[in-house]
Amino acid sequence: MAGIAVASFRSNSIDALVERVLITGEMLGPDALEVARRYQGYFDDNRRRVAERLEGIPPDRRVRVYLASGAPLSTSGRPSLNQDWMDLGGAINIAESWFGDMPYASGIASLEDIIAGNPDVIISMNAEDAEEIRTRPQWRNVKAVREGRVYANPRGLFWWCRGTSEEALQFL
């Protein structure tokens, strides 16, 4: 045996992300584990702060969101990491049930479904897709476009809406 540690990680959820950080910390030793535990505390504190702010806001008053993940018509529903951060942030994902019981509920949506879902906000994974959504005439009847609420997802070392440690910021 080569003595190389191997780990298997779950994916596609907020809980799996935090679990991956802790497992990696354990594998790298006590100092790294301490950093991983501080990250978990930071993540849990962000969850608590957001939950407190959302307390008392009924579902019918929550923002309806469409996420363009990598292309204007590419999105995800439940279960997915993106659905998790929308849940934590108090948003209603218009694509939540569009992909049935798939283990990774993502795929290509129709523009007709997006128009029918009429999101209050559109979040695009990248600035180019956000610009396309804002400027293409076929999107003009979507509430988020009409009201100027189409945003590019923040990006640090990687997109905040992806399974990296920056995910702790996405739902704030």
N, C-alpha and C positions, 0 to 999 in steps of 0.2 A: 504494500500500500504506500501511496505517496504522502499520506498525512495531510491531504488538502481538505479543508472543511468545505462542505457543500450544504446549501440551504435551499429549501423549496419555499417560495413565497406565493401567498394568495394575491390576487389583484382585483381591480375593478370596483373597489369600494374605499371609503374613507377609513373604515376600521382596519382593512387590510393594509393600507398605507402606514398607519401608525404601528401596526404589528410588524411590518417590514423594518421600520426604523429601529424598533426594540430588538428584533432578532439580529440585525446587523450590528447593533451596539454590543450585544452579548458575544457575538463572534469576534469582535475586534478588541475586546478586553474591558476591564473595569472603567478606565477613563472614558472610552467611547460609550459604554453603557450609561454612565452618568450623563453624558451629553444627550443621549437618546431619551433618557427619562426626563430631562429638562425640556426637551422638545415635546414630549407627550404632555407635560404639564402646561406648556404654552398653548398647545393645540386644544387641550381640555378647557383652559381658561377662555380661549376664543369662542369655543362652543357655548360655554356658559354665558359669556357676555352677550352674544348674539341672541341666545334663547331668552334672556331677560328683556332685551329690547323688543323682541317679537311677541312677548306675553300680551295677551289681550287683543291682538290683531286677528280678527276672524278670517277664515279662508277666503271669503268673498271680497276682502279688502287687500288681499296679497297681490303682488305683481305677477302677471303672466309673462313668462319668458320663453323665447326660442333661442337655442344655442346652435350656431353654425360652427361645426367642429371640423375644420380642415377644408371645407368647401361650403358655399352658400346653402346647398340642399342636404348636406351631411349633418346628422344630429344623433342624439341618443336619448333613450328613455329609461325606464326602470327594468332591470337593475343596471346601474352604471355608476361610476365615480362621479360623473357630471350630475346625475340625478341626486346623489348624496349631497353634493355641495349646494345644489338648489334647495333641497329640503332643509339643510342647516341654515341657509340664508333666508328662509321663509318665502321663497319663490315658488310659483306653480309652473312646472315644466309643461308646455302645451304638447310636447311629444312623449309624455310619460308613458302612455299606453300604446304607442304606435307600432311597437315591434313585438308585441305578444310576450311569450314566456321564454324568449331567447336568453341564454346565459350571459351574453354581452349584447344588451339591447341597443344596437346602433345600426344605422343604415342610411339610405338615401330617402329623403322625404319628397313629397310632391309640393310644388309651389301652391297648388290648390289647397292642400291640407294646412299649410302655413297661413295662407290667407284666411281660411275658415277658422283657424285657431286664434287669429288676430292678436298676436302678442303685444303687450304694453312695451316690452323691451326686447331687443335682439342683442345678444352677445356673440361676437364672432371670435374665433380662436386667433385670427390674425387681421391685421389692418387692411390688407388687400381685399379680403372677402367683405369686411365691413364697408369699405368704399364701394364695392360692386353692389351690395345690397342697397346702400343709400342712393346710388345713381341710376340703377337699371329701372326702366319704366315699369316692368312687370311687378316690381315690389311696391310701387307707389300707393297702393290701396291698403297696405298693412299699417295698422295704427302706429307701431313703433317707428316706422319710416316717416309717416306723415308728421309725427310729433318730434322728430329728431332725436329719438332714443335708441340709436344703433351704435354700439360700442365695440371697440376691439379689446379683447381680453388683455390684461396686463401681462407683461413678460419680464422675468428677471433672468436667471440662468436658463430657464425654460418656461413654457406657458404655465400660468398658475392653475389652469383647469386640467392639468395632467397629473399623473401620479408621482409627484416629486415632493420634497419637503416644503416647497413654496405653497403647496395646497392649503396649508394652515392659514393663508391669507385670502384665498379665493372667496370664501363665503362671508367675509367681513363686510 
